[in-house]
Amino acid sequence: MRRRHIWFAVWGAVAGCAAPETAPYSVTGDAIAVPLTAEHGDPARGMSVVAGRDANCLLCHAAPGMEDRFMGNLAPPLNGVGARYAAGQLRLRIVDSSVLNRTTIMPAYFRVTGLNQVAAAYRGKPILSAQQVEDVVAYLQTLR
């Protein structure tokens, strides 16, 4: 029941947003080694995505420097995540964490196939754009 609540909360947050299109990617082991875009990720934009309502990362994760906002404790805190994981490992966790853990409550922010209970207007469209994924990866890499 908790998983369903989180999923609807995330989709509810993006209801008013234009959904971006996807880019091809390949999973190798526990990572997506090749960036989704040619443009490098921007940590400042990534921090905005993490703190913003589109991704709702703070619904489940606590993040350093954002203590004045309500943060969830359903998922691991983001402190030190950049030291624990390489960029490709972080990218896979954002794109589709279920590849690594089939029972995860984390939404697939970039996967568009095999999802359930997605409103017709959002089918085939990711929650985050490829550039937003890269921006979040760049931000998370600064958390060492």
N, CA, C and O of each residue as an XYZ file, in Angstrom:
576
protein
N       0.817     -1.194      0.000
C       0.000      0.000      0.000
C       0.859      1.254      0.000
O       0.531      2.221     -0.688
N       1.946      1.261      0.753
C       2.821      2.423      0.812
C       3.421      2.713     -0.559
O       3.522      3.877     -0.946
N       3.821      1.680     -1.304
C       4.412      1.858     -2.625
C       3.434      2.586     -3.540
O       3.832      3.500     -4.262
N       2.189      2.203     -3.523
C       1.189      2.830     -4.373
C       1.041      4.308     -4.013
O       0.925      5.150     -4.903
N       1.044      4.628     -2.726
C       0.907      6.011     -2.286
C       2.050      6.873     -2.835
O       1.810      7.972     -3.334
N       3.268      6.388     -2.747
C       4.426      7.129     -3.246
C       4.306      7.328     -4.750
O       4.538      8.427     -5.253
N       3.941      6.260     -5.475
C       3.835      6.339     -6.921
C       2.821      7.398     -7.342
O       3.105      8.202     -8.230
N       1.650      7.411     -6.723
C       0.648      8.406     -7.076
C       1.084      9.805     -6.680
O       0.764     10.769     -7.376
N       1.808      9.936     -5.574
C       2.299     11.251     -5.162
C       3.256     11.814     -6.203
O       3.196     13.002     -6.520
N       4.128     10.983     -6.734
C       5.074     11.453     -7.747
C       4.338     11.833     -9.023
O       4.590     12.902     -9.578
N       3.429     10.978     -9.505
C       2.706     11.306    -10.730
C       1.799     12.499    -10.538
O       1.617     13.290    -11.464
N       1.226     12.647     -9.360
C       0.392     13.810     -9.096
C       1.182     15.098     -9.202
O       0.639     16.117     -9.630
N       2.443     15.079     -8.825
C       3.275     16.269     -8.857
C       3.596     16.711    -10.277
O       3.845     17.895    -10.508
N       3.595     15.788    -11.234
C       3.949     16.150    -12.597
C       2.720     16.338    -13.490
O       2.851     16.508    -14.702
N       1.555     16.307    -12.903
C       0.333     16.351    -13.703
C       0.243     17.585    -14.594
O      -0.316     17.509    -15.689
N       0.779     18.716    -14.150
C       0.684     19.929    -14.936
C       1.882     20.170    -15.836
O       1.932     21.202    -16.505
N       2.834     19.277    -15.882
C       4.070     19.490    -16.635
C       4.011     18.820    -18.002
O       3.393     17.769    -18.166
N       4.660     19.440    -18.973
C       4.808     18.797    -20.271
C       5.867     17.718    -20.134
O       6.981     17.993    -19.688
N       5.535     16.509    -20.507
C       6.464     15.395    -20.332
C       7.474     15.352    -21.474
O       7.098     15.506    -22.636
N       8.743     15.145    -21.161
C       9.774     15.085    -22.184
C       9.808     13.730    -22.883
O       9.133     12.788    -22.466
N      10.587     13.645    -23.931
C      10.770     12.391    -24.664
C      11.997     11.661    -24.123
O      12.796     12.247    -23.392
N      12.150     10.389    -24.478
C      13.272      9.607    -23.988
C      14.409      9.546    -24.997
O      14.232      9.836    -26.180
N      15.575      9.163    -24.503
C      16.763      8.925    -25.325
C      17.162      7.474    -25.108
O      16.886      6.921    -24.043
N      17.799      6.844    -26.078
C      18.208      5.447    -25.894
C      19.306      5.331    -24.837
O      20.123      6.235    -24.664
N      19.305      4.204    -24.140
C      20.356      3.930    -23.159
C      20.555      2.433    -23.067
O      19.690      1.646    -23.454
N      21.721      2.052    -22.543
C      22.058      0.648    -22.408
C      22.573      0.385    -20.998
O      23.452      1.093    -20.506
N      22.023     -0.630    -20.360
C      22.442     -1.012    -19.010
C      23.536     -2.066    -19.123
O      23.377     -3.076    -19.807
N      24.644     -1.813    -18.441
C      25.750     -2.760    -18.372
C      26.049     -3.004    -16.904
O      26.510     -2.109    -16.197
N      25.783     -4.228    -16.450
C      25.990     -4.533    -15.033
C      25.046     -3.730    -14.168
O      23.827     -3.859    -14.284
N      25.603     -2.896    -13.295
C      24.785     -2.087    -12.395
C      24.840     -0.611    -12.754
O      24.719      0.251    -11.883
N      25.026     -0.317    -14.053
C      25.194      1.086    -14.448
C      24.709      1.343    -15.872
O      24.563      0.427    -16.682
N      24.468      2.607    -16.141
C      24.308      3.128    -17.498
C      25.528      4.015    -17.687
O      25.539      5.173    -17.270
N      26.550      3.465    -18.317
C      27.854      4.130    -18.389
C      27.855      5.367    -19.284
O      28.557      6.335    -18.992
N      27.090      5.351    -20.354
C      27.096      6.451    -21.317
C      26.022      7.467    -20.929
O      24.863      7.098    -20.743
N      26.399      8.745    -20.807
C      25.400      9.779    -20.490
C      24.257      9.791    -21.505
O      24.434      9.391    -22.656
N      23.106     10.244    -21.075
C      21.919     10.281    -21.926
C      21.936     11.460    -22.884
O      21.176     11.483    -23.852
N      22.801     12.447    -22.623
C      22.882     13.647    -23.459
C      24.334     13.967    -23.772
O      25.247     13.484    -23.103
N      24.535     14.785    -24.796
C      25.887     15.244    -25.130
C      26.325     16.362    -24.175
O      27.516     16.532    -23.914
N      25.367     17.111    -23.665
C      25.675     18.203    -22.737
C      25.943     17.633    -21.347
O      25.203     16.776    -20.864
N      26.999     18.111    -20.717
C      27.315     17.676    -19.365
C      26.213     18.113    -18.407
O      25.554     19.131    -18.619
N      26.025     17.326    -17.349
C      25.061     17.689    -16.330
C      25.532     18.894    -15.543
O      26.733     19.101    -15.372
N      24.598     19.680    -15.068
C      24.890     20.871    -14.285
C      24.433     20.628    -12.844
O      23.240     20.444    -12.602
N      25.368     20.625    -11.881
C      24.998     20.341    -10.487
C      23.958     21.302     -9.911
O      23.101     20.882     -9.133
N      24.018     22.576    -10.278
C      23.045     23.547     -9.751
C      21.636     23.225    -10.252
O      20.674     23.259     -9.485
N      21.523     22.914    -11.540
C      20.207     22.523    -12.070
C      19.752     21.218    -11.440
O      18.570     21.042    -11.145
N      20.704     20.290    -11.231
C      20.370     19.013    -10.603
C      19.842     19.186     -9.197
O      18.894     18.513     -8.793
N      20.459     20.096     -8.446
C      19.978     20.366     -7.090
C      18.550     20.911     -7.136
O      17.726     20.577     -6.285
N      18.262     21.750     -8.132
C      16.900     22.281     -8.291
C      15.907     21.171     -8.599
O      14.780     21.192     -8.104
N      16.315     20.201     -9.411
C      15.432     19.072     -9.733
C      15.167     18.257     -8.468
O      14.022     17.907     -8.180
N      16.223     17.957     -7.717
C      16.071     17.176     -6.480
C      15.161     17.896     -5.495
O      14.327     17.266     -4.845
N      15.317     19.204     -5.383
C      14.524     19.977     -4.435
C      13.130     20.299     -4.953
O      12.250     20.665     -4.174
N      12.917     20.168     -6.265
C      11.656     20.564     -6.872
C      10.555     19.533     -6.774
O      10.765     18.402     -6.335
N       9.388     19.949     -7.189
C       8.202     19.099     -7.101
C       8.095     18.092     -8.245
O       7.392     17.091     -8.108
N       8.769     18.329     -9.365
C       8.649     17.398    -10.494
C       9.187     16.019    -10.146
O       8.560     15.007    -10.459
N      10.338     15.978     -9.504
C      10.942     14.693     -9.153
C      10.495     14.198     -7.786
O      10.424     12.990     -7.561
N      10.198     15.099     -6.883
C       9.765     14.745     -5.524
C      10.780     13.869     -4.784
O      10.390     13.011     -3.992
N      12.063     14.073     -5.031
C      13.105     13.262     -4.375
C      13.026     13.374     -2.857
O      13.252     12.398     -2.142
N      12.701     14.577     -2.367
C      12.691     14.808     -0.925
C      11.480     14.183     -0.245
O      11.375     14.198      0.981
N      10.578     13.643     -1.030
C       9.457     12.910     -0.452
C       9.976     11.685      0.296
O       9.405     11.283      1.310
N      11.061     11.093     -0.206
C      11.608      9.873      0.385
C      13.022     10.042      0.939
O      13.381      9.383      1.915
N      13.827     10.911      0.334
C      15.233     11.076      0.714
C      15.456     12.366      1.493
O      14.779     13.367      1.261
N      16.410     12.332      2.417
C      16.932     13.547      3.044
C      18.157     13.955      2.244
O      18.910     13.096      1.784
N      18.367     15.257      2.073
C      19.513     15.746      1.298
C      20.213     16.854      2.076
O      19.556     17.684      2.704
N      21.539     16.871      2.037
C      22.286     17.905      2.750
C      22.023     19.292      2.163
O      21.860     19.453      0.954
N      21.987     20.274      3.040
C      21.776     21.646      2.601
C      20.327     22.004      2.375
O      20.025     23.144      2.024
N      19.424     21.067      2.566
C      17.999     21.330      2.352
C      17.209     21.041      3.629
O      16.036     20.669      3.579
N      17.865     21.217      4.759
C      17.261     20.844      6.036
C      16.024     21.664      6.391
O      15.218     21.235      7.216
N      15.864     22.831      5.785
C      14.702     23.666      6.083
C      13.434     23.142      5.425
O      12.343     23.637      5.711
N      13.556     22.159      4.557
C      12.404     21.569      3.887
C      12.065     20.242      4.539
O      12.936     19.579      5.103
N      10.808     19.857      4.464
C      10.416     18.538      4.954
C      11.047     17.491      4.059
O      10.964     17.585      2.835
N      11.673     16.500      4.660
C      12.280     15.415      3.891
C      11.822     14.081      4.451
O      11.628     13.931      5.657
N      11.654     13.126      3.568
C      11.207     11.805      3.968
C      12.333     10.947      4.491
O      13.512     11.286      4.383
N      11.933      9.820      5.062
C      12.921      8.861      5.567
C      12.613      7.442      5.087
O      13.002      6.464      5.727
N      11.914      7.337      3.955
C      11.595      6.028      3.389
C      12.770      5.433      2.620
O      12.832      4.222      2.409
N      13.695      6.282      2.207
C      14.842      5.851      1.404
C      16.119      6.386      2.045
O      16.053      7.254      2.914
N      17.266      5.885      1.633
C      18.519      6.332      2.245
C      18.746      7.824      2.046
O      18.351      8.380      1.022
N      19.383      8.479      3.025
C      19.749      9.885      2.835
C      20.766     10.005      1.691
O      21.511      9.065      1.409
N      20.785     11.147      1.053
C      21.670     11.348     -0.093
C      23.083     11.780      0.314
O      23.966     11.880     -0.538
N      23.301     12.031      1.587
C      24.642     12.398      2.057
C      25.641     11.333      1.628
O      25.426     10.147      1.878
N      26.731     11.740      0.985
C      27.804     10.816      0.608
C      27.522      9.922     -0.574
O      28.349      9.069     -0.897
N      26.386     10.080     -1.238
C      26.036      9.184     -2.346
C      27.036      9.289     -3.496
O      27.268      8.309     -4.203
N      27.626     10.456     -3.689
C      28.602     10.639     -4.755
C      29.902      9.893     -4.507
O      30.630      9.580     -5.449
N      30.196      9.608     -3.250
C      31.388      8.831     -2.916
C      31.106      7.327     -3.003
O      32.022      6.534     -3.222
N      29.857      6.945     -2.833
C      29.499      5.519     -2.840
C      29.268      4.956     -4.233
O      29.492      3.769     -4.471
N      28.822      5.800     -5.153
C      28.455      5.326     -6.482
C      29.113      6.157     -7.580
O      29.286      7.368     -7.437
N      29.476      5.496     -8.669
C      29.979      6.175     -9.864
C      28.805      6.803    -10.610
O      27.647      6.483    -10.341
N      29.110      7.697    -11.544
C      28.068      8.386    -12.307
C      27.119      7.405    -12.992
O      25.904      7.600    -12.952
N      27.644      6.369    -13.611
C      26.799      5.390    -14.304
C      25.872      4.646    -13.364
O      24.739      4.329    -13.727
N      26.345      4.365    -12.157
C      25.505      3.692    -11.164
C      24.388      4.619    -10.694
O      23.252      4.180    -10.516
N      24.696      5.876    -10.495
C      23.671      6.850    -10.108
C      22.652      7.012    -11.232
O      21.448      7.080    -10.986
N      23.146      7.072    -12.465
C      22.260      7.240    -13.626
C      21.242      6.099    -13.696
O      20.057      6.349    -13.918
N      21.681      4.858    -13.512
C      20.749      3.726    -13.559
C      19.724      3.821    -12.441
O      18.548      3.531    -12.662
N      20.138      4.216    -11.258
C      19.211      4.324    -10.139
C      18.133      5.365    -10.390
O      17.010      5.222     -9.907
N      18.459      6.404    -11.135
C      17.469      7.434    -11.472
C      16.601      6.976    -12.639
O      15.380      7.124    -12.602
N      17.219      6.428    -13.657
C      16.483      5.984    -14.847
C      15.490      4.889    -14.490
O      14.314      4.978    -14.843
N      15.954      3.855    -13.793
C      15.071      2.731    -13.459
C      15.704      1.891    -12.357
O      16.413      0.925    -12.636
N      15.451      2.254    -11.135
C      16.016      1.560     -9.981
C      15.540      0.119     -9.866
O      16.184     -0.691     -9.199
N      14.429     -0.210    -10.502
C      13.906     -1.581    -10.403
C      14.798     -2.599    -11.105
O      14.657     -3.799    -10.868
N      15.708     -2.153    -11.957
C      16.666     -3.069    -12.576
C      17.522     -3.716    -11.486
O      17.904     -4.881    -11.597
N      17.816     -2.961    -10.447
C      18.658     -3.434     -9.347
C      17.862     -4.035     -8.204
O      18.348     -4.928     -7.510
N      16.645     -3.556     -8.003
C      15.811     -4.010     -6.895
C      14.356     -4.028     -7.361
O      13.710     -2.982     -7.428
N      13.846     -5.204     -7.679
C      12.481     -5.324     -8.218
C      11.400     -4.815     -7.269
O      10.297     -4.495     -7.713
N      11.693     -4.735     -5.973
C      10.678     -4.303     -5.007
C      10.876     -2.861     -4.550
O      10.277     -2.443     -3.559
N      11.697     -2.102     -5.248
C      11.951     -0.716     -4.859
C      10.674      0.116     -4.896
O       9.766     -0.154     -5.682
N      10.617      1.121     -4.043
C       9.498      2.069     -4.104
C       9.864      3.291     -4.940
O       9.025      4.162     -5.173
N      11.121      3.356     -5.391
C      11.562      4.498     -6.193
C      10.987      4.397     -7.600
O      11.116      3.363     -8.255
N      10.353      5.468     -8.061
C       9.797      5.448     -9.422
C      10.895      5.371    -10.473
O      12.038      5.755    -10.223
N      10.541      4.878    -11.634
C      11.434      4.898    -12.790
C      11.282      6.282    -13.411
O      10.267      6.572    -14.043
N      12.279      7.127    -13.234
C      12.164      8.508    -13.689
C      12.386      8.684    -15.186
O      12.075      9.742    -15.732
N      12.921      7.659    -15.863
C      13.184      7.798    -17.290
C      12.664      6.612    -18.108
O      12.525      6.724    -19.326
N      12.379      5.493    -17.468
C      11.820      4.334    -18.180
C      10.364      4.623    -18.508
O       9.657      5.242    -17.713
N       9.916      4.181    -19.672
C       8.542      4.462    -20.080
C       7.736      3.211    -20.426
O       6.530      3.307    -20.656
N       8.366      2.051    -20.468
C       7.647      0.831    -20.829
C       7.448     -0.047    -19.606
O       8.226      0.015    -18.654
N       6.403     -0.865    -19.635
C       6.158     -1.816    -18.563
C       5.659     -1.197    -17.273
O       5.760     -1.822    -16.217
N       5.126      0.010    -17.326
C       4.618      0.684    -16.130
C       3.118      0.442    -15.998
O       2.440      0.176    -16.990
N       2.610      0.532    -14.792
C       1.182      0.341    -14.527
C       0.560      1.632    -14.024
O       1.235      2.467    -13.422
N      -0.717      1.787    -14.274
C      -1.509      2.896    -13.751
C      -0.933      4.257    -14.112
O      -0.837      5.139    -13.259
N      -0.553      4.428    -15.365
C      -0.052      5.700    -15.857
C      -1.180      6.357    -16.646
O      -1.767      5.738    -17.533
N      -1.476      7.598    -16.324
C      -2.526      8.319    -17.031
C      -2.212      8.350    -18.525
O      -1.047      8.434    -18.914
N      -3.231      8.284    -19.349
C      -3.060      8.217    -20.800
C      -2.191      9.352    -21.333
O      -1.386      9.135    -22.239
N      -2.337     10.540    -20.795
C      -1.566     11.698    -21.276
C      -0.071     11.547    -21.025
O       0.727     12.240    -21.657
N       0.327     10.657    -20.116
C       1.741     10.519    -19.747
C       2.353      9.205    -20.200
O       3.539      8.972    -19.963
N       1.591      8.350    -20.837
C       2.138      7.078    -21.316
C       3.200      7.337    -22.377
O       3.008      8.139    -23.291
N       4.320      6.640    -22.236
C       5.408      6.787    -23.191
C       6.286      7.998    -22.954
O       7.172      8.288    -23.758
N       6.053      8.713    -21.860
C       6.823      9.915    -21.555
C       7.452      9.772    -20.167
O       6.774      9.376    -19.218
N       8.735     10.089    -20.044
C       9.396      9.962    -18.735
C       9.033     11.106    -17.795
O       8.551     12.151    -18.232
N       9.266     10.903    -16.516
C       9.040     11.951    -15.526
C      10.088     13.047    -15.697
O       9.763     14.234    -15.665
N      11.347     12.645    -15.877
C      12.445     13.600    -16.079
C      12.978     13.492    -17.500
O      12.970     12.413    -18.093
N      13.440     14.615    -18.045
C      14.089     14.596    -19.353
C      15.487     13.996    -19.213
O      16.001     13.851    -18.104
N      16.091     13.652    -20.337
C      17.460     13.125    -20.332
C      18.410     14.136    -19.694
O      19.295     13.757    -18.927
N      18.233     15.421    -20.007
C      19.118     16.440    -19.428
C      18.898     16.561    -17.927
O      19.861     16.744    -17.182
N      17.671     16.464    -17.470
C      17.417     16.508    -16.032
C      18.075     15.335    -15.321
O      18.617     15.504    -14.229
N      18.037     14.153    -15.919
C      18.712     12.994    -15.338
C      20.200     13.297    -15.200
O      20.789     13.056    -14.146
N      20.808     13.823    -16.260
C      22.240     14.137    -16.216
C      22.542     15.231    -15.194
O      23.584     15.191    -14.541
N      21.655     16.196    -15.048
C      21.845     17.255    -14.052
C      21.783     16.679    -12.636
O      22.578     17.057    -11.776
N      20.847     15.771    -12.398
C      20.746     15.140    -11.075
C      21.978     14.295    -10.791
O      22.494     14.314     -9.673
N      22.455     13.558    -11.777
C      23.681     12.768    -11.604
C      24.837     13.701    -11.223
O      25.598     13.402    -10.302
N      24.968     14.826    -11.928
C      26.055     15.775    -11.635
C      25.936     16.308    -10.206
O      26.940     16.432     -9.504
N      24.716     16.623     -9.775
C      24.515     17.094     -8.395
C      24.858     16.013     -7.391
O      25.583     16.267     -6.429
N      24.346     14.809     -7.602
C      24.599     13.725     -6.638
C      26.091     13.413     -6.529
O      26.561     13.011     -5.465
N      26.834     13.594     -7.616
C      28.274     13.350     -7.564
C      29.002     14.358     -6.672
O      30.108     14.089     -6.201
N      28.379     15.521     -6.440
C      29.005     16.503     -5.539
C      28.799     16.146     -4.076
O      29.459     16.717     -3.208
N      27.901     15.217     -3.784
C      27.599     14.841     -2.397
C      28.560     13.741     -1.967
O      28.264     12.553     -2.095
N      29.711     14.154     -1.458
C      30.766     13.206     -1.080
C      30.990     13.169      0.401
O      31.844     12.422      0.878
